[in-house]
Amino acid sequence: MTVQPDGPVLRDIHLPPAPPWWPPAPGWWLLAALVLLAIAAGALLWLGARRRRRQRDRVLAEVDVLAARHGGDTQVLAAGLHQLLRRVARKHDPAAARLRGEAWREALARVPVDADTLHRLLALEQAMFRPLPYDTDAALAAVRDWLRAALASERRRARRA
């Protein structure tokens, strides 16, 4: 090799080959795992909300079925509504099916409803056994209000646990 007076012969600069697209860098793996985790958590939350919504709709539809089936017989309607209240109240207090009098009133009062609604619900207990006139539309509305509040408070309690 002959040395030229201007210096050695240099070659052109060669860039290294481009990095391969696979496997991705660890940061991309972490991002993918976080996205999958977020999708799974969102799906679980959505499924839980859908299940609770269906349960609430089934319970409220049962009120409509009772009203349609026993609309003429107020004692039987009161008994059916009272039984439905006790079934839902058992989710808040397992002993709610056996409670009477003041203990039953306290079990109903654990659900945040107004005093008028609570009074109408307590009137159902007497209407089951005595043919007392009562406003069935107001009683049905009170039962629906209490059921909505009970199922909503159950959801809040489940979130805290």
Phi, psi and omega in degrees: 000133181263138179270125178274155183294338181274352179125183183288163178277125181256148177264166178293156179285132179249128178280149178291162180294152179296144180295148181288153181280343179233136358280149180292164179291159182302329178297322178291324177296318179296316178299317179297319179295319179294321178295316178296321178295318178295320178295317180295318179295318177297319179295319178295317177297317180296316179295320177296317178296321179295319178296315179295320179296318178295320178296315179299318180295322178295317181294316180291328176293329178295327175297316179296321178296316178298318180296321180288320184286320187240028183301327182278330181259100187292329179292317180292322177297316179298319179296318179295317178294320179297318179296320178296318177300318180294321179297317180286324180295335178296338177289332178271324182217109183302337181270007185297336181290338182255357185286147179224157171059233184295326179295322178293320179298318179294323178295319177292325183287347177294337176271131185287093175230165181284168185293325180295317177298316179298320179296319179294323179292320179291331178292337179297326182297319178284327182292340178291325189256336180237140180284066178273138175287134175215156181283103184293323180296318178293322178294318178297318179295320179295318179297316179298316179299315181295318181296316178300314181294321181294317181289327177290319179290331176295321179294318178295321180293323179292326178292325180289330185284000000 
